[in-house]
């Protein structure tokens, strides 16, 4: 269980660092826009921004996982690491399209809070952290 808790902490740290310090302004602005032509978006522009963000984010995560496992001599396998990082990549990309966060908020009775940018950001971050918990379990249990 110690390694699951360790990886939950590592994934949370990698999330905060990669999502806030490695994401460009362009990626943040464009990754959730509908396609094409809405808000001046060119076809594929939002998907390229999203994919670039998700790739850089998960390279940062993978490096932090490998460094932590190596320095602390934690027993993890390639299958679990790949499963955890892939789950994170898919879910991170899903939530970053923005409409799923707003749909979740409406579904759970927080439609008014969804109108507030801080509300959407808070729920987006909460969904990412929940998915990181699942990723930590996959890394250590698979």
N, C-alpha and C positions, 0 to 999 in steps of 0.2 A: 504493500500500500504506500510505502514511502516514495517509491518511484512514481506512482500515479500522482501523488500530491506534488512532487517535484516537477513533473512535466506539466501539470496544471499551472503551476507558477511560471514555468519557462514559457509556455504558450501564451499566457496572459501578458508577460513582459514583452514577448516578441510581437504580440498584437498591438500593444500600445506604441511600441517603438516603430514598427513597420507601418501601421495605419496612419500615424500622425507625423512621423519624421521622414519617411521614405516616399510617401505619396506626393506627387506633384500637384500644383494648383490645377493644371489642365486635367489631370486624371480625376480629381475630386469634382470638378465642375461638370465634366462630360460623361462620367461613367454610368450615370443613371438616366440619362436623357432618352426619350423614346426616339425611334428611328422611323424614317429619315425626315429630314427637313424641319423638324419641330425645334424651335429655338435656334434656328440657324445651323442645326447639326447636318453634316454631310452623311450620306449612307455609310454605315459601318464605323463612324467616328466614335460613338459611345461604346461600342463593343471593343474597339481597339484600346480605348482608355481603360476600360474595365479589365481587359485581359492583361495589359501592361501592369496595372496596379496589383492584380492578384498574383502574377508571376513574381514580381519583385518582393511583395509581402511574404510569399511562401519560400523564396530563396532565403530571406532573412530568417524566417522561422526554422527552416531546415538546418542552417548553419548554427543557430542557437541550440537546437536539439542535439546535434552532433557534438558540439563543444561541451554541453552539459553532460551528456552521456559519457563522453571520453574522460572528462576531468573528474567526475564523480564515480566512474566505473559502474555505471548503471546498466543492468541487463535489459537491453531492448533489441528487438529484431528488425530486419529490413521490412518484413511484411507488416508489422504493426506500425512502424514509422511511416511507411508508404500509405497505409490505410488512414492513419490519423491526419497526415498532411493532405491527402486527397479529399477526405471528408471536409476538412477546413477550407480547401480551395473551392470546392463546389458550393458549399453553404455560404462562404464569404462572398463569392460572386453573385449568388442568388439574392442575398440581403442587400448588397450594394446596388442592385438595380432600382432600389428605392420604392417601387410600387408594392413589393411584398411587405415592407415595413408598414406602409400606410394601410394596406389591406388587413394586416394583423391587428393594427390599432382599431380599425373600424369593427372587425370581428369580435374583439374583446371589449368593446364598449368605450373605447378611448378616441372616438372620432374627433372630438373637439381638440384633444391634446395633439392629434395628428396635424392640425392646422398650425401648430407652433413648431418652428424649426428646431428648437431645443428639445421638444418632445419627440420628434422624429429621430433626432440624433441619439437621444437617450435610449430609445427602444432599439435602434440599429445596433448600438454598442452592446446592449443587453443580449440581443440575439447572437451577436458574434461571440460573446463570452460563454453563453450556453453551449454553442457549437464547439468552442474550444474545450469545454469540459468533456464532451463526447470524444473529441480528438485525443485528449489525454488518456482517456480510458482505452481507446483503440490502440494507441501507441504502446501501452503497457500490458494490455491483455491479449492482443492478437499475436 
